[in-house]
Amino acid sequence: MNDPDVDVDVARRLVDEQFAHVDPHAARESLRVVDVGWDNLIVRLGEHLALRLPVRELAAGLVPHEARWLPEVAATLPVRAPVPVFVGAPTAYYPWPWLVVPWIEGTVVADVPVEDRWRLVDDLADTMLALHRPAPDDAPPNPFRGMPLQERDAGVRARISDWPGAADVLLPAWAAAVAAPVWPGPPLWLHGDPHPRNLVADDAGLAGILDFGDITSGDPANDLATAWWCFGPDDRARFIARLDAAGRYDRHVWARAAGWAVVVASAVGLDTPMGSVAVHTVEQLALEVRRGT
């Protein structure tokens, strides 16, 4: 079927028909769109809740994974996560499950100047350590996250060749990542997509981590790509040193993590909301190429 039009009117109808009997007071609160991404429309419901409405079928299939597993995973995290408070059902006019989640107050890290992200380094490293623990055998699969990078080689090389002016930066990082040994440990829990638009900061540091739709298990290098997505050189070095000191990762994890940074940077258009993240990532990889690291 074609993906449906999803807007605030659809959100209001879903809330009135399904969520009103769960929390009548909250359901009467105003609705306003606050973000739309590749996968979800985010609609704020009053001051304390938000709706996550998939906008395409591929994303809709991730909702049950998040609803099932995030409560368990979030229990060990040192920052807030949007554990669902309600799972909505498909309807004749909206064909997929949807979520009501807590609103996490703060500033999306993508809107925080890179030079001010130093206060997030320790919190984000500690969040990764808390998240990356062995996952059960029935952890949700994800065909795009956490696997050996060799499985993505052909597709990523094709994207790199089409990315404007960055092949000399992206190809060396990608080649090193593909040449690195695969993760030798058990599959660990992964967020799957901890880029700056999925992180929330406040005055104290990292306030929360959003959008666990890609939750899965596998190589932790997938998530550690955030070192390039989020930070400049000095803060990235601090982030890496804090995680290395924990002794939890193999010595090739950072080569693979840079490869995962390439995966995302090469996949997004510069005219999309993720464009600035891609540009920043390429700039950071270029610094390392020039330094020969």
C-alpha positions as CSV (number, residue, x, y, z in Angstrom):
1,M,0.0,0.0,0.0
2,N,1.1,3.6,-0.4
3,D,2.3,5.4,2.7
4,P,-0.5,7.5,4.2
5,D,-0.5,11.2,4.8
6,V,0.3,11.7,8.4
7,D,-0.4,15.0,10.1
8,V,-1.6,16.6,13.2
9,D,-5.3,15.9,12.3
10,V,-4.5,12.2,12.1
11,A,-2.7,12.4,15.4
12,R,-5.8,14.1,17.0
13,R,-8.1,11.5,15.7
14,L,-5.9,8.7,17.0
15,V,-5.6,10.3,20.4
16,D,-9.3,10.9,20.8
17,E,-10.2,7.4,19.7
18,Q,-7.6,5.4,21.5
19,F,-5.7,7.3,24.1
20,A,-8.5,9.3,25.7
21,H,-9.8,6.3,27.7
22,V,-6.3,5.7,29.1
23,D,-5.5,9.3,30.2
24,P,-8.5,11.5,29.5
25,H,-6.8,14.6,30.9
26,A,-3.6,14.2,28.8
27,A,-5.7,13.4,25.7
28,R,-7.4,16.8,25.9
29,E,-4.0,18.6,25.7
30,S,-3.0,20.5,22.6
31,L,-1.1,18.8,19.7
32,R,1.7,20.4,17.7
33,V,4.2,18.9,15.2
34,V,7.8,19.3,16.5
35,D,9.8,17.2,14.0
36,V,9.5,14.9,11.0
37,G,12.2,12.5,10.0
38,W,12.7,9.7,7.5
39,D,10.7,7.4,9.7
40,N,8.5,9.3,12.2
41,L,6.4,12.3,12.7
42,I,6.8,13.7,16.2
43,V,3.8,15.5,17.7
44,R,4.0,17.0,21.1
45,L,1.0,16.3,23.3
46,G,0.7,18.9,26.0
47,E,3.9,19.5,28.0
48,H,4.8,16.0,29.1
49,L,4.0,13.6,26.3
50,A,4.7,13.1,22.6
51,L,3.4,10.9,19.8
52,R,5.7,9.0,17.5
53,L,3.8,8.2,14.3
54,P,5.6,6.2,11.6
55,V,5.4,7.8,8.2
56,R,6.5,4.8,6.1
57,E,5.9,1.1,6.3
58,L,9.6,0.2,6.9
59,A,9.5,2.3,10.1
60,A,6.2,0.9,11.3
61,G,7.7,-2.5,11.6
62,L,10.1,-1.2,14.3
63,V,7.4,0.0,16.7
64,P,6.8,-3.4,18.3
65,H,10.5,-3.9,18.9
66,E,10.7,-0.6,20.7
67,A,7.6,-1.2,22.7
68,R,8.7,-4.7,23.7
69,W,12.4,-4.1,24.5
70,L,12.9,-0.4,25.5
71,P,11.5,-0.7,29.0
72,E,14.0,-3.4,29.8
73,V,17.0,-1.7,28.1
74,A,16.2,1.8,29.5
75,A,16.2,0.5,33.1
76,T,20.0,0.4,33.1
77,L,20.7,3.7,31.4
78,P,21.9,6.8,33.4
79,V,19.9,9.2,31.2
80,R,16.2,9.3,30.3
81,A,14.8,7.3,27.4
82,P,11.3,7.6,25.9
83,V,9.8,4.4,27.2
84,P,6.4,4.1,25.7
85,V,3.4,4.8,27.9
86,F,0.9,3.6,25.3
87,V,1.0,1.6,22.1
88,G,-1.7,2.6,19.6
89,A,-3.3,0.2,17.2
90,P,-3.7,0.5,13.4
91,T,-7.0,1.8,12.0
92,A,-8.7,2.1,8.7
93,Y,-7.2,5.5,8.1
94,Y,-3.8,5.0,9.7
95,P,-2.5,1.5,9.0
96,W,0.3,1.1,11.6
97,P,1.0,0.9,15.3
98,W,2.1,4.2,17.0
99,L,3.4,5.3,20.3
100,V,2.8,7.8,23.1
101,V,6.1,8.5,24.9
102,P,7.3,10.9,27.6
103,W,8.6,14.2,26.3
104,I,12.3,14.7,27.3
105,E,13.0,18.4,27.9
106,G,16.2,19.9,26.6
107,T,18.0,20.9,23.4
108,V,18.6,18.4,20.6
109,V,22.4,18.0,20.5
110,A,22.4,18.8,16.7
111,D,21.4,22.4,17.8
112,V,24.2,22.6,20.4
113,P,27.4,24.3,19.0
114,V,30.1,21.6,18.5
115,E,32.5,23.6,20.8
116,D,29.9,23.4,23.6
117,R,29.4,19.6,23.4
118,W,32.3,18.9,25.8
119,R,29.9,18.7,28.7
120,L,28.3,15.7,27.0
121,V,31.4,13.5,26.6
122,D,31.4,11.7,29.9
123,D,27.6,11.3,30.0
124,L,27.4,9.8,26.5
125,A,30.4,7.5,27.1
126,D,28.7,6.2,30.3
127,T,25.4,5.8,28.5
128,M,27.1,3.7,25.9
129,L,28.8,1.5,28.5
130,A,25.4,1.0,30.3
131,L,23.7,0.1,27.1
132,H,26.3,-2.2,25.6
133,R,25.7,-5.4,27.5
134,P,25.1,-8.9,26.1
135,A,21.6,-9.1,24.5
136,P,19.4,-12.1,24.6
137,D,19.0,-14.5,21.7
138,D,15.6,-13.1,20.9
139,A,16.8,-9.5,20.7
140,P,15.1,-7.8,17.7
141,P,16.9,-8.2,14.3
142,N,17.7,-5.2,12.2
143,P,19.0,-5.7,8.6
144,F,20.8,-2.3,8.6
145,R,22.5,-2.1,12.0
146,G,25.2,-3.9,14.0
147,M,26.3,-6.4,11.4
148,P,29.8,-6.9,10.0
149,L,30.6,-4.0,7.8
150,Q,31.8,-6.3,5.0
151,E,28.1,-7.1,4.4
152,R,27.5,-3.5,3.4
153,D,30.7,-2.9,1.4
154,A,29.2,-2.7,-2.1
155,G,26.3,-0.5,-1.2
156,V,28.4,2.0,0.8
157,R,31.1,2.2,-1.8
158,A,28.4,3.1,-4.4
159,R,27.1,5.8,-2.1
160,I,30.6,7.2,-1.5
161,S,31.2,7.5,-5.2
162,D,28.0,9.6,-5.5
163,W,28.6,11.8,-2.4
164,P,29.7,15.3,-3.5
165,G,33.5,15.8,-3.1
166,A,34.2,13.4,-0.2
167,A,35.4,10.2,-1.8
168,D,39.0,11.0,-0.7
169,V,37.8,11.3,2.9
170,L,35.2,8.6,3.1
171,L,37.0,5.8,1.1
172,P,40.1,5.6,3.4
173,A,37.9,5.4,6.5
174,W,35.6,2.9,4.9
175,A,38.5,0.7,3.6
176,A,40.1,0.6,7.0
177,A,36.8,-0.3,8.7
178,V,36.1,-3.2,6.2
179,A,39.6,-4.5,6.7
180,A,39.3,-4.5,10.5
181,P,38.5,-7.8,12.2
182,V,34.8,-8.2,13.1
183,W,33.5,-7.8,16.6
184,P,34.8,-10.9,18.5
185,G,32.4,-10.7,21.4
186,P,28.7,-11.6,21.9
187,P,26.1,-9.4,20.3
188,L,25.5,-6.4,22.5
189,W,22.4,-4.2,22.9
190,L,22.6,-1.3,20.4
191,H,20.6,1.9,20.1
192,G,21.4,1.7,16.4
193,D,21.3,5.4,15.6
194,P,22.7,7.7,18.4
195,H,23.4,10.7,16.2
196,P,23.0,14.3,17.4
197,R,19.4,14.6,16.4
198,N,18.6,11.6,18.7
199,L,20.4,13.0,21.8
200,V,19.0,15.7,24.2
201,A,21.2,18.0,26.2
202,D,20.4,20.2,29.2
203,D,22.5,22.5,31.4
204,A,23.8,19.5,33.4
205,G,24.9,17.4,30.4
206,L,23.2,14.6,28.5
207,A,19.5,14.6,29.4
208,G,18.2,11.8,27.2
209,I,18.6,9.5,24.2
210,L,15.7,9.4,21.8
211,D,14.2,7.1,19.1
212,F,15.0,3.5,19.9
213,G,13.2,2.3,16.7
214,D,16.5,0.7,15.5
215,I,17.1,-1.1,18.7
216,T,18.9,-4.3,18.0
217,S,22.1,-6.3,18.9
218,G,25.5,-6.7,17.4
219,D,28.8,-4.9,17.1
220,P,29.0,-1.9,19.5
221,A,31.0,0.0,16.9
222,N,27.7,0.8,15.3
223,D,26.8,3.1,18.2
224,L,30.4,4.3,18.8
225,A,30.2,6.1,15.5
226,T,28.7,8.9,17.6
227,A,32.3,9.9,18.3
228,W,32.4,11.4,14.8
229,W,28.8,12.4,14.5
230,C,28.8,14.5,17.7
231,F,32.3,15.7,18.6
232,G,35.3,17.6,17.5
233,P,38.8,16.2,17.8
234,D,39.6,17.0,21.5
235,D,36.2,15.8,22.7
236,R,36.3,12.7,20.6
237,A,39.7,11.9,22.0
238,R,38.2,12.2,25.6
239,F,35.2,10.1,24.6
240,I,37.4,7.3,23.1
241,A,39.8,7.4,26.1
242,R,36.9,7.0,28.6
243,L,35.5,4.0,26.8
244,D,38.9,2.4,26.2
245,A,39.6,2.7,29.9
246,A,36.6,0.5,30.7
247,G,38.3,-2.4,28.8
248,R,35.0,-3.5,27.2
249,Y,35.8,-3.2,23.5
250,D,38.3,-4.8,21.2
251,R,41.2,-2.7,19.9
252,H,39.7,-2.5,16.4
253,V,36.4,-1.1,17.5
254,W,37.3,2.5,16.6
255,A,38.2,1.6,13.0
256,R,34.8,0.0,12.6
257,A,33.1,2.9,14.4
258,A,34.6,5.3,11.8
259,G,33.2,3.0,9.2
260,W,29.7,3.2,10.7
261,A,30.1,7.0,10.7
262,V,30.7,6.7,7.0
263,V,27.6,4.6,6.6
264,V,25.4,7.3,7.9
265,A,27.2,10.3,6.3
266,S,27.1,8.7,2.9
267,A,23.4,7.9,3.2
268,V,21.9,11.3,3.8
269,G,21.3,14.2,1.5
270,L,22.8,17.6,2.4
271,D,19.4,19.2,2.0
272,T,17.8,17.0,4.7
273,P,17.7,17.7,8.5
274,M,20.6,15.3,8.8
275,G,22.7,17.2,6.3
276,S,24.6,19.1,8.9
277,V,25.5,15.9,10.7
278,A,26.8,14.4,7.5
279,V,28.9,17.5,6.8
280,H,30.3,17.5,10.4
281,T,31.2,13.8,10.1
282,V,33.0,14.3,6.8
283,E,35.0,17.2,8.3
284,Q,36.0,15.1,11.3
285,L,37.1,12.2,9.2
286,A,39.0,14.5,6.9
287,L,41.0,15.8,9.9
288,E,42.0,12.3,10.7
289,V,42.9,11.4,7.1
290,R,45.2,14.5,7.0
291,R,46.8,13.4,10.3
292,G,47.2,9.9,9.0
293,T,45.3,8.4,12.0
